[in-house]
Protein backbone atom coordinates (compact mmCIF):
# COMPACT_ATOMS: atom_id res chain seq x y z
CA UNK A 1 0.00 0.00 0.00
CA UNK A 2 1.39 3.38 -1.01
CA UNK A 3 1.78 6.00 1.73
CA UNK A 4 0.29 9.46 1.40
CA UNK A 5 2.69 12.29 0.49
CA UNK A 6 3.82 14.80 3.10
CA UNK A 7 1.98 17.59 1.26
CA UNK A 8 -1.26 15.62 1.54
CA UNK A 9 -0.62 14.87 5.21
CA UNK A 10 0.04 18.54 5.99
CA UNK A 11 -3.12 19.60 4.16
CA UNK A 12 -5.18 17.05 6.08
CA UNK A 13 -3.65 18.19 9.38
CA UNK A 14 -4.38 21.87 8.58
CA UNK A 15 -7.97 21.05 7.65
CA UNK A 16 -8.41 19.04 10.85
CA UNK A 17 -7.00 21.88 12.95
CA UNK A 18 -9.56 24.31 11.47
CA UNK A 19 -12.71 22.17 11.70
CA UNK A 20 -11.81 19.49 14.30
CA UNK A 21 -13.88 16.77 12.63
CA UNK A 22 -12.17 13.70 11.20
CA UNK A 23 -15.36 12.78 9.32
CA UNK A 24 -15.50 16.12 7.48
CA UNK A 25 -11.79 16.04 6.67
CA UNK A 26 -12.01 12.46 5.40
CA UNK A 27 -14.92 13.38 3.14
CA UNK A 28 -13.16 16.51 1.90
CA UNK A 29 -9.90 14.71 1.03
CA UNK A 30 -11.27 11.32 0.03
CA UNK A 31 -9.46 9.29 2.67
CA UNK A 32 -10.72 7.21 5.58
CA UNK A 33 -11.88 8.76 8.80
CA UNK A 34 -9.82 6.32 10.84
CA UNK A 35 -6.65 7.32 8.96
CA UNK A 36 -7.27 10.98 9.81
CA UNK A 37 -7.76 10.07 13.49
CA UNK A 38 -4.56 7.97 13.56
CA UNK A 39 -2.60 10.70 11.78
CA UNK A 40 -3.67 13.32 14.29
CA UNK A 41 -3.12 10.97 17.22
CA UNK A 42 0.45 10.31 16.01
CA UNK A 43 0.96 14.06 15.50
CA UNK A 44 -0.12 14.80 19.08
CA UNK A 45 2.09 12.01 20.46
CA UNK A 46 5.25 12.58 18.39
CA UNK A 47 4.85 16.01 16.82
CA UNK A 48 5.48 14.52 13.38
CA UNK A 49 3.27 13.75 10.40
CA UNK A 50 5.91 11.46 8.85
CA UNK A 51 4.76 7.94 8.01
CA UNK A 52 5.92 5.31 10.44
CA UNK A 53 8.86 3.27 9.17
CA UNK A 54 7.96 -0.14 7.83
CA UNK A 55 8.96 -2.57 10.56
CA UNK A 56 9.77 -6.17 9.74
CA UNK A 57 10.67 -8.05 12.91
CA UNK A 58 13.44 -10.60 12.94
CA UNK A 59 11.52 -13.81 13.54
CA UNK A 60 14.43 -16.19 13.14
CA UNK A 61 14.73 -17.77 16.56
CA UNK A 62 16.43 -20.89 15.25
CA UNK A 63 20.14 -20.75 14.64
CA UNK A 64 22.11 -22.80 12.14
CA UNK A 65 23.07 -25.03 15.05
CA UNK A 66 19.38 -25.66 15.81
CA UNK A 67 18.72 -26.62 12.18
CA UNK A 68 21.63 -29.07 12.34
CA UNK A 69 20.30 -30.51 15.60
CA UNK A 70 16.83 -31.02 14.09
CA UNK A 71 18.26 -32.80 11.06
CA UNK A 72 20.46 -34.97 13.28
CA UNK A 73 17.54 -35.89 15.58
CA UNK A 74 15.32 -36.84 12.65
CA UNK A 75 18.08 -38.98 11.09
CA UNK A 76 18.55 -40.70 14.44
CA UNK A 77 14.84 -41.20 15.16
CA UNK A 78 12.68 -40.54 12.06
CA UNK A 79 9.34 -41.04 13.81
CA UNK A 80 9.79 -38.16 16.28
CA UNK A 81 6.80 -35.87 16.52
CA UNK A 82 7.11 -32.13 16.11
CA UNK A 83 6.34 -31.70 19.80
CA UNK A 84 9.20 -34.05 20.69
CA UNK A 85 11.52 -32.08 18.42
CA UNK A 86 10.46 -28.84 20.12
CA UNK A 87 11.11 -30.46 23.50
CA UNK A 88 14.56 -31.56 22.30
CA UNK A 89 15.28 -27.89 21.58
CA UNK A 90 14.31 -27.08 25.20
CA UNK A 91 11.03 -25.55 24.01
CA UNK A 92 12.97 -22.66 22.50
CA UNK A 93 10.35 -22.42 19.74
CA UNK A 94 6.79 -23.53 19.08
CA UNK A 95 5.72 -26.69 17.28
CA UNK A 96 4.74 -24.57 14.26
CA UNK A 97 8.26 -23.14 14.06
CA UNK A 98 9.73 -26.63 14.19
CA UNK A 99 7.39 -27.64 11.36
CA UNK A 100 8.59 -24.68 9.26
CA UNK A 101 12.18 -25.64 10.02
CA UNK A 102 11.63 -29.22 8.83
CA UNK A 103 10.06 -27.83 5.63
CA UNK A 104 13.05 -25.53 5.15
CA UNK A 105 15.38 -28.50 5.58
CA UNK A 106 13.40 -30.44 2.97
CA UNK A 107 12.36 -33.11 5.45
CA UNK A 108 8.99 -34.74 4.97
CA UNK A 109 6.42 -36.02 7.41
CA UNK A 110 6.33 -39.71 8.16
CA UNK A 111 3.03 -40.23 6.35
CA UNK A 112 2.96 -38.99 2.81
CA UNK A 113 -0.31 -38.09 1.06
CA UNK A 114 1.02 -39.76 -2.08
CA UNK A 115 1.41 -43.14 -0.39
CA UNK A 116 -0.92 -45.93 -1.53
CA UNK A 117 -4.19 -46.28 0.41
CA UNK A 118 -4.63 -48.79 3.17
CA UNK A 119 -5.51 -52.28 1.89
CA UNK A 120 -7.98 -53.04 4.67
CA UNK A 121 -11.72 -52.78 4.03
CA UNK A 122 -13.97 -49.98 5.27
CA UNK A 123 -15.01 -50.25 8.90
CA UNK A 124 -18.51 -48.96 8.27
CA UNK A 125 -20.87 -49.31 5.33
CA UNK A 126 -21.62 -46.37 3.13
CA UNK A 127 -25.10 -44.93 3.47
CA UNK A 128 -27.16 -44.80 0.29
C-alpha positions in Angstrom: 0.0 0.0 0.0 1.4 3.4 -1.0 1.8 6.0 1.7 0.3 9.5 1.4 2.7 12.3 0.5 3.8 14.8 3.1 2.0 17.6 1.3 -1.3 15.6 1.5 -0.6 14.9 5.2 0.0 18.5 6.0 -3.1 19.6 4.2 -5.2 17.0 6.1 -3.6 18.2 9.4 -4.4 21.9 8.6 -8.0 21.0 7.7 -8.4 19.0 10.8 -7.0 21.9 12.9 -9.6 24.3 11.5 -12.7 22.2 11.7 -11.8 19.5 14.3 -13.9 16.8 12.6 -12.2 13.7 11.2 -15.4 12.8 9.3 -15.5 16.1 7.5 -11.8 16.0 6.7 -12.0 12.5 5.4 -14.9 13.4 3.1 -13.2 16.5 1.9 -9.9 14.7 1.0 -11.3 11.3 0.0 -9.5 9.3 2.7 -10.7 7.2 5.6 -11.9 8.8 8.8 -9.8 6.3 10.8 -6.6 7.3 9.0 -7.3 11.0 9.8 -7.8 10.1 13.5 -4.6 8.0 13.6 -2.6 10.7 11.8 -3.7 13.3 14.3 -3.1 11.0 17.2 0.4 10.3 16.0 1.0 14.1 15.5 -0.1 14.8 19.1 2.1 12.0 20.5 5.3 12.6 18.4 4.9 16.0 16.8 5.5 14.5 13.4 3.3 13.7 10.4 5.9 11.5 8.8 4.8 7.9 8.0 5.9 5.3 10.4 8.9 3.3 9.2 8.0 -0.1 7.8 9.0 -2.6 10.6 9.8 -6.2 9.7 10.7 -8.0 12.9 13.4 -10.6 12.9 11.5 -13.8 13.5 14.4 -16.2 13.1 14.7 -17.8 16.6 16.4 -20.9 15.3 20.1 -20.7 14.6 22.1 -22.8 12.1 23.1 -25.0 15.0 19.4 -25.7 15.8 18.7 -26.6 12.2 21.6 -29.1 12.3 20.3 -30.5 15.6 16.8 -31.0 14.1 18.3 -32.8 11.1 20.5 -35.0 13.3 17.5 -35.9 15.6 15.3 -36.8 12.6 18.1 -39.0 11.1 18.5 -40.7 14.4 14.8 -41.2 15.2 12.7 -40.5 12.1 9.3 -41.0 13.8 9.8 -38.2 16.3 6.8 -35.9 16.5 7.1 -32.1 16.1 6.3 -31.7 19.8 9.2 -34.1 20.7 11.5 -32.1 18.4 10.5 -28.8 20.1 11.1 -30.5 23.5 14.6 -31.6 22.3 15.3 -27.9 21.6 14.3 -27.1 25.2 11.0 -25.6 24.0 13.0 -22.7 22.5 10.4 -22.4 19.7 6.8 -23.5 19.1 5.7 -26.7 17.3 4.7 -24.6 14.3 8.3 -23.1 14.1 9.7 -26.6 14.2 7.4 -27.6 11.4 8.6 -24.7 9.3 12.2 -25.6 10.0 11.6 -29.2 8.8 10.1 -27.8 5.6 13.1 -25.5 5.1 15.4 -28.5 5.6 13.4 -30.4 3.0 12.4 -33.1 5.4 9.0 -34.7 5.0 6.4 -36.0 7.4 6.3 -39.7 8.2 3.0 -40.2 6.3 3.0 -39.0 2.8 -0.3 -38.1 1.1 1.0 -39.8 -2.1 1.4 -43.1 -0.4 -0.9 -45.9 -1.5 -4.2 -46.3 0.4 -4.6 -48.8 3.2 -5.5 -52.3 1.9 -8.0 -53.0 4.7 -11.7 -52.8 4.0 -14.0 -50.0 5.3 -15.0 -50.2 8.9 -18.5 -49.0 8.3 -20.9 -49.3 5.3 -21.6 -46.4 3.1 -25.1 -44.9 3.5 -27.2 -44.8 0.3 
